[in-house]
Amino acid sequence: MTNKNKLLIIISTILVLLLIGLTVLLLSEKQTNKELTQEFQLDKEDLENQYTDFAKQYDELKMTVSNDSLSNLLEQEQIKTQRLLEELRTVKSSNATEIRRLKNELATLRKVMIGYINQIDSLNRLTTHQKEVIAEVTRKYNNASKRIDNLAEEKSKLNKKVTLAAQLDATNITIQALNKRNKKAKRVKDVVKFKIDFAIVKNITAETGERTLYIRITKPDNDVLTKNASNTFPYENRQLTYSIKKYIEYTGEEQNVTVYWNVEEYLYAGTYRTDIFEDGNLIGSQTFSLD
């Protein structure tokens, strides 16, 4: 077998392995998105069931009153509940803003119903059956309140999962110390520039558009290289100093990024660290040594 044939076999093998890896990655992303869609749909269905049960409770309450004015008010609240239910049914399960608004509306409707229950109770003309109905409605309200609390907790966990899924990620981070001829510097005293390369990975769940990256270069004594002490960005309720700010136009596809740092300060041998931040998140880190 000739060297040319051997080379072709090696290249073919590498391409097959890359194709297999890409296929596995795409299947994993597809499964993650499918799970998120299912969780959003279950969230919406649970809210629809609560609205339906709530509308039925107004029918039960109207049976307990003989006061026309109060009965009309209950009728208006029931119509409002049914209207909101129809709105909910037309909302996409992925529309978190509308789902949150309709959930808040339901909480407000519950407070109004409790007020009506108190008014009915104050009339003091209740039969035994009427008292049993009100007790049942109150029990349903308490159970619904527990469900909404549990749902809020589950929603919070889901939001965290969605946030993590949409977060950018920086990989393949490399740092080169260059001399004045743009060659790799052999000694720390010859370093005039740092070249930092990394890749922002593909993420179909992340929002596209302009993104701001902050790169911090930290010396062995944890002092951050910066051109101005006012160069800061927010991170976990505090301000961090950055070395380099870089704007990119993120398309959702993987893209390579290169930034440079011109050395104007004294450097010494030791282990340095590069951290990359975006939108308040640490998305990549790498250490490098200077001799």
Sequence and secondary structure as in RCSB ss.txt:
>XXXX:A:sequence
MTNKNKLLIIISTILVLLLIGLTVLLLSEKQTNKELTQEFQLDKEDLENQYTDFAKQYDELKMTVSNDSLSNLLE
QEQIKTQRLLEELRTVKSSNATEIRRLKNELATLRKVMIGYINQIDSLNRLTTHQKEVIAEVTRKYNNASKRIDN
LAEEKSKLNKKVTLAAQLDATNITIQALNKRNKKAKRVKDVVKFKIDFAIVKNITAETGERTLYIRITKPDNDVL
TKNASNTFPYENRQLTYSIKKYIEYTGEEQNVTVYWNVEEYLYAGTYRTDIFEDGNLIGSQTFSLD
>XXXX:A:secstr
  HHHHHHHHHHHHHHHHHHHHHHHHHHHHHHHHHHHHHHHHHHHHHHHHHHHHHHHHHHHHTT   HHHHHHHH
HHHHHHHHHHHHHHHS TT HHHHHHHHHHHHHHHHHHHHHHHHHHHT    HHHHHHHHHHHHHHHHHHHHHHH
HHHHHHHHHHHHHHHT   EEEEEEEEE TTSSB SSGGG  EEEEEEEE   TTS  EEEEEEEEEE TTS B 
 S TT EEEETTEEEE SEEEEEEE SS EEEEEEEE  S   SEEEEEEEEETTEEEEEEEEEE 
